[in-house]
Structures are given as C-alpha cells and as structure tokens.
C-alpha cells in the first residue's frame, strides 16, 4: 500500500515532526505562511499603483516596466544543513537554513539586489544562483549561469546580483551549478504587477517538485557513468513528490524504495486555508528536477490567468500540466461549505515520455474556515478525472496572451535536432545537432564576448554557440528525436511558441496574430516545437532542456545575440573579481566536473 493510499483513507492528519525538523526555518506549507498583498506599498504610488496606469492589456510585461526607483535587498547564505522534508533525514544545501528557500518579493519595475554568500563546506563546492525567467535586459552578468554569464562563486566567496524586477508574475530562483538545486538550492520569487482577473486572497507560491533522497552528486555519478546496463543509474527515479516542500514517506516500504537512513513516518503535509465564497490566487511553480506535474484540487475547477510570466485570456480547467520550470497562476473560487476539507494533489505523469518516479503522488490539504484542522478530507473530497495528454501542455489555441504580439516574419530559421547518444568514452550524452555542451567554468562566454572574442575554435565546439548576428527576429525549430519530452527554456526573453506537435513541423502557425508566449515549453517526444523571439537583448543566452539530468548530459545551446553590441554592455568589476577568486580556488583544487557544469 502506497503512502498516498494510506493518506487518502486516513481520518486524521497529525504531523510527527516539527516544521523545524522538516523544513528548517521555512514556514511554507503551514498556516503561518502569509498571504501576499496586491503589491508592496512602500513605493511611490501613481494612479493607485507602483506601475502607474500600465495594465496587462496595454503593456508588454517584458518591456513595459517603469523604473520605480526602489531597491529590494536580500542576503542569502548557502550552507549544508540536515532536514527531513518527507520524514527521511537528508544532508541538504539550504539558503538561510530554509527549505524551500526564502520568498523574494518585489513590485514590477523595482530593482532586486541579492547577495549570495557561499558557505558550503564538508565538502566545499562552488555555486551560482539563477533567477528564472527574469529577462535581465543589459544585466546578463547577473543571470547566474556558470561558464556563460559568470564564474561560480567559490567557497567562502560572495557575489551580489542586481537586476530589474521584470516581467511580473510568479517564478523561482535556483542554483545553475551542475545538478546542485536537487539538494535544496531553490525558492520562489514573486513580482507584483497589474491584475488580470479578480480575486480576493493571494495564497502565494505553491511549489511542486520531485524529490530525491540521494545527494545530487551521487545521482550524477550514475547518470553520467558508463554502467548503461542499470537503468536505475542512468535514468534515476525520484523517491517522492512534494507540495511546498512537504509530503509523507512510507519509511521501510520495500516497494520501489531503496532509501536507507533515518526516517520518520507521518512527517506532515502542507496545509492551506480557503474562505468560503472568496476567490483565491495560487501561484503554481514546478521547481522539480525531471517530472511533469499534473496539479488539481478536489471538488474545484481552476481559472488559469497566466502561464510563466505571460498574463492570459482566462480559461477554466480541472488539471494544470507543468513541466520543470513552468508556472501557472490560477484563481480558485471556494464554492464549498465553511466546514469543508479537500485534497490538493499533484501527480507525476508516467511513461516513456517522462522520467520515472517511485512515489508519484503529492498531497496537501485545504481547510475551509470552520473545518477541524487535524481532520483528513474523507470521502466527500472527490478527485478530478484527468483526461489530458501525459506529456503535453494545454493546446496553444487555448493559451492566448492578454497583450497581443503577432508572429513577425523572419529571414533566420535555425534547426536544432535533439538526440541521446553514447560518446566515445561510453557515457550517455544529450546532444543538439550531434554536440553535447560542456562549460568552461573559468571562462564565461559573456565575458569573452565582451572583450571581442566571439568566434571559437574547434576545440571549443562543445560550447554550442549559435551566433544569430544582428537579425531582428530569430526562429528556432527544435526537433526531438528521442521518445522523452523536454521542457525547453530560453533565458533573457519571452518566446513565441508558434507550433508544437508530433512528427515534423508542416509550417503552420497556431494563432499567428497572437501566439502563446512563455519562457518554458514542453517539446513532445518524437515531436517538435517552433520558437521565435525578438533579438532585443544583446548577450549570450542559454537555450536548454530544464530536466536537470539532461542538462547535465549536455542538452544545452548558447544563443549569441548581436555580438557587436555585447561590447557595449556594462559588466561590473565584481564579475571579473569573482572569476579571479574562482581561479584562485580552482587552481589549488581538483574539481570533479563530471557533467556539463550547468
């Protein structure tokens, strides 16, 4: 009997571990987690809002932000710590002693400043923090990708990222150093902006993530190893599925469970509050490593109001599908009675088109205002029926941006063929046009391009740089030759998603007058996706699969945008000093870079 089956039959839910034991200093998943305001009010206010008269229908969320003149400062200290998110005790990498990491909040047009201090020891290792989906206009040096926009932050070192809070909506930050964020280096980020749909209560981030009990480097040794006969090594299964960093685990259950170590049953589930008759905003974020999540709430439908950072013409659904890195803002009306209790669920989809999971079902509990807060939902909580495809996002015809941008014509189309292969040393790699990426952590490509070095010899061909020159619009056709789907992410831009399907693209564009835009899109197995964006942000921008194990295997390209203009991008002296500090550290240490580095 699985842990989810046991929970669904329970009559009461009492946690056996304290929040400090399960999640350190984090209050996510508890009634102590605060609801979020419509905006932070310590800003200059113009026409009633920090962003003035701009709204979702008259301003592009990527390019329309004003400058509020307000800076939101955060200090992150990264260190090892022991917590038990699902009852299994694990030595994790924590930000300020919290799992998930702290919430970053800002208003659209503010400046966010985060100082990241690397206190990782026992053993020491580098780190780099990325702010997912932030377009980093003229600040790619703050994007946080080692070997591309920066050198890793060495142990004992620190680095301050400064960037504009744009676009607006829901996102997350995470380590971009190897597979490091699998051990806990991630957290939510919310940028308040114009409202697109009425709601009463903002419940804040609802994070969904597949969770592994082994430490990330141990998993990578299998993923990047040469023992191809053991699928559990090269295609590792997650041990659990968490909502806001919490779930129970069946300690000692032998079915599909190789976990060995200290484990406590009934660690505790995340809990949320609904007020009857009110509309609640939930900011769904797939902060996982490999899994496609299917999110639902028993007895309730959801109105989707945004995908990633793009406000949408609202539409109703029972199931929200999220690949790694994707987000969806939804509004849920509390139509139940004041004493109701219902299950919140997220299920990891299965099959050849996705990655395996030993325990795919995450559960959390929603309590109405007069419900018994220790009771379980019971039989009145009825699960939604999932009829959606296993590994596809909602149809492009349904996901219509609120602010319209037509698909422009282009004279630059690049084809990228994705495949899995075995290289000359017997390792599995993931390739784009037969090349697997590997970073040089000591030589970030952005800093090289800034110095005028924009052409790389054959020995650096595994940097996978695609120089797009001065073209105003770029179109990329990603052909997926593997049976596995890939959540595809572009840094520094919003992508128009012109078409997605099985087989090969026939040239047709879905909704050409206003195609879907987002920063992550699932590319189906044995299928394709067609992306297009404006080259309005000079830099060297990562374009990659967001499954951590595939990224470690090299499924990554660099988009070099307007190389002549990169020379004019201001890069602070601290970026170069950080590289000198990293060189001093790495010069005296044999650093085991067994994967792509990112």
Residue, then its C-alpha position, 0 to 999 in steps of 0.5 A: x500500500x502506497x503512502x498516498x493510499x494510506x493518506x487518502x483513507x486516513x481520518x486524521x492528519x497529525x504531523x510527527x515532526x516539527x516544521x523545524x525538523x522538516x523544513x528548517x526555518x521555512x514556514x511554507x506549507x503551514x498556516x503561518x505562511x502569509x498571504x501576499x498583498x496586491x503589491x508592496x506599498x512602500x513605493x511611490x504610488x501613481x494612479x493607485x499603483x507602483x506601475x502607474x496606469x500600465x495594465x496587462x492589456x496595454x503593456x508588454x510585461x517584458x518591456x513595459x516596466x517603469x523604473x520605480x526607483x526602489x531597491x529590494x535587498x536580500x542576503x542569502x547564505x548557502x550552507x549544508x544543513x540536515x532536514x527531513x522534508x518527507x520524514x527521511x533525514x537528508x544532508x541538504x544545501x539550504x539558503x538561510x537554513x530554509x527549505x524551500x528557500x526564502x520568498x523574494x518579493x518585489x513590485x514590477x519595475x523595482x530593482x532586486x539586489x541579492x547577495x549570495x554568500x557561499x558557505x558550503x563546506x564538508x565538502x566545499x563546492x562552488x555555486x551560482x544562483x539563477x533567477x528564472x525567467x527574469x529577462x535581465x535586459x543589459x544585466x546578463x552578468x547577473x543571470x547566474x549561469x556558470x561558464x556563460x554569464x559568470x564564474x561560480x562563486x567559490x567557497x567562502x566567496x560572495x557575489x551580489x546580483x542586481x537586476x530589474x524586477x521584470x516581467x511580473x508574475x510568479x517564478x523561482x530562483x535556483x542554483x545553475x551549478x551542475x545538478x546542485x538545486x536537487x539538494x535544496x538550492x531553490x525558492x520562489x520569487x514573486x513580482x507584483x504587477x497589474x491584475x488580470x482577473x479578480x480575486x480576493x486572497x493571494x495564497x502565494x507560491x505553491x511549489x511542486x517538485x520531485x524529490x530525491x533522497x540521494x545527494x545530487x552528486x551521487x545521482x550524477x555519478x550514475x547518470x553520467x557513468x558508463x554502467x548503461x546496463x542499470x537503468x536505475x543509474x542512468x535514468x534515476x527515479x525520484x523517491x517522492x513528490x512534494x507540495x511546498x516542500x512537504x509530503x509523507x514517506x512510507x519509511x521501510x516500504x520495500x516497494x520501489x524504495x531503496x532509501x536507507x537512513x533515518x526516517x520518520x513516518x507521518x512527517x506532515x503535509x502542507x496545509x492551506x486555508x480557503x474562505x468560503x465564497x472568496x476567490x483565491x490566487x495560487x501561484x503554481x511553480x514546478x521547481x522539480x528536477x525531471x517530472x511533469x506535474x499534473x496539479x488539481x484540487x478536489x471538488x474545484x475547477x481552476x481559472x488559469x490567468x497566466x502561464x510563466x510570466x505571460x498574463x492570459x485570456x482566462x480559461x477554466x480547467x480541472x488539471x494544470x500540466x507543468x513541466x520543470x520550470x513552468x508556472x501557472x497562476x490560477x484563481x480558485x473560487x471556494x464554492x464549498x461549505x465553511x466546514x469543508x476539507x479537500x485534497x490538493x494533489x499533484x501527480x507525476x505523469x508516467x511513461x516513456x515520455x517522462x522520467x520515472x518516479x517511485x512515489x508519484x503522488x503529492x498531497x496537501x490539504x485545504x481547510x475551509x474556515x470552520x473545518x477541524x484542522x487535524x481532520x483528513x478530507x474523507x470521502x466527500x473530497x472527490x478527485x478530478x478525472x484527468x483526461x489530458x495528454x501525459x506529456x503535453x501542455x494545454x493546446x496553444x489555441x487555448x493559451x492566448x496572451x492578454x497583450x497581443x504580439x503577432x508572429x513577425x516574419x523572419x529571414x533566420x530559421x535555425x534547426x536544432x535536432x535533439x538526440x541521446x547518444x553514447x560518446x566515445x568514452x561510453x557515457x550517455x550524452x544529450x546532444x543538439x545537432x550531434x554536440x553535447x555542451x560542456x562549460x568552461x567554468x573559468x571562462x564565461x562566454x559573456x565575458x569573452x564576448x565582451x572583450x571581442x572574442x566571439x568566434x571559437x575554435x574547434x576545440x571549443x565546439x562543445x560550447x554550442x554557440x549559435x551566433x544569430x548576428x544582428x537579425x531582428x527576429x530569430x526562429x528556432x525549430x527544435x526537433x526531438x528525436x528521442x521518445x522523452x519530452x523536454x521542457x525547453x527554456x530560453x533565458x533573457x526573453x519571452x518566446x513565441x511558441x508558434x507550433x508544437x506537435x508530433x512528427x515534423x513541423x508542416x509550417x503552420x502557425x497556431x494563432x499567428x496574430x497572437x501566439x502563446x508566449x512563455x519562457x518554458x515549453x514542453x517539446x513532445x517526444x518524437x515531436x517538435x516545437x517552433x520558437x521565435x523571439x525578438x533579438x532585443x537583448x544583446x548577450x549570450x543566452x542559454x537555450x536548454x532542456x530544464x530536466x536537470x539530468x539532461x542538462x547535465x548530459x549536455x542538452x544545452x545551446x548558447x544563443x549569441x545575440x548581436x555580438x557587436x553590441x555585447x561590447x557595449x554592455x556594462x559588466x561590473x568589476x565584481x564579475x571579473x573579481x569573482x572569476x579571479x577568486x574562482x581561479x584562485x580556488x580552482x587552481x589549488x583544487x581538483x574539481x570533479x566536473x563530471x557533467x556539463x557544469x550547468 
